[in-house]
Amino acid sequence: MRIRNLIGLFIVLLSISSAFAQEKKFKVQTVAFYNVENLFDTINNVDVNDEEYTPTGTQRWTIEKYKKKLSNLSRTIAEIGTSDQQKESPVIVGVAEVENRGVLEDLIKQPLLAGKEYGIVHFDSPDRRGIDVGLLYQKKHFKPTSYINVPLIIYDQSDKTKRIYTRDQLVVTGLLDGEEINFIVNHWPSRSGGEKKSSPNREAAGRLNRKIIDSLYTINPNAKVITMGDLNDGPYNKSIKVELEAKAKKEEVKERGMYNPMEEMANKGIGTLAYRDAWDLFDQMILSEPLIRKDYSSYRFWKAGVYNKPFLTQTVGRYKGYPLRNADGMVGFSDHFPVYVYLIKEVK
């Protein structure tokens, strides 16, 4: 009887020990991308096509409207990806459609962001509209070690001598909580002139992006890379499926490959922007193979999402359900919803 009791006690203690062993703790960091839609200051810059966004331009872009736009965007950035599981604002935010570094400096000084101490990486692009991409990072978590802007050189399909000036691809390498991760921020050429006619421009952007990623893999075969941006194509388009070689399923991703968690969302009808009552998922975050491995001793991908909270959404009228953008003289947020991924690692 005594032996039976001892065996029973041993089994109970073993079960308790196993239960505690399974209670793992993880650190979570959010990485986000947001097309902030025409974040212009009110100053007319003769070198930039910004006349529309001046006090006398068609948008009647006053200092009051500019401040409201900054306030709206700061609220969004502060809250992207926050949930019951993640209380903190994104540690990294890629942004598109910013006029210059100055508007980013004004943005990170907003009350909702100032305490988070974001740093900025930004270069002026040769884009004909005068808009650039940039990267915001929380200084206490991320330390940039190198950054470069890589130009996309493309030409008009009907006139091979006429260059199309578009956004550079921004490459930032740094240490996220001491761990090296590479970020590429993109805003690929638009669909101006039609999807089919303009597709070669985005395919060229996809090839350039792939070339950058391959270079990072050559430097480090285990390179952790997140390429993010408004790609002006869906996950199913040639620029992403063929040129970037992004896969929809983890099991399809081989060494030096790329995984696109946004494709499954697109297949479910989830989008980041709408046009004529049709949704598209142009804003994407695509990850290198080392980020989807199952060893959580260092940062790995957990899950992705579109941040489409009600305050970012048009609630009435013809465009009910669309992203709440500037319209009828009123200042909104953006015509795009932000996207994000959670990175997690086990903590002892």
Secondary structure, 3 states (H helix, E strand, C coil): CHHHHHHHHHHHHHHHHHHHHHCCEEEEEEEEEEEEEEECCCCCCCCCCCHHHCCCCCCCCCHHHHHHHHHHHHHHHHHCCCCCCCCCCCCEEEEEEECCHHHHHHHHCCHHHHCCCEEEEECCCCCCCCCEEEEEEECCCEEEEEEEEECCCEEECCEEEEEECCCCEEEEEEEECCEEEEEEEEECCCCCCCHHHHHHHHHHHHHHHHHHHHHHHHHCCCCCEEEEEECCCCCCCHHHHHHCCEECCHHHCCCCCEECCHHHHHHCCCCCEEECCEEECCEEEEEEHHHHCCCCCCCEEEEEEECCCHHHECCCCCCCCCECCCECCECCCCCCCCEEEEEEEEEC
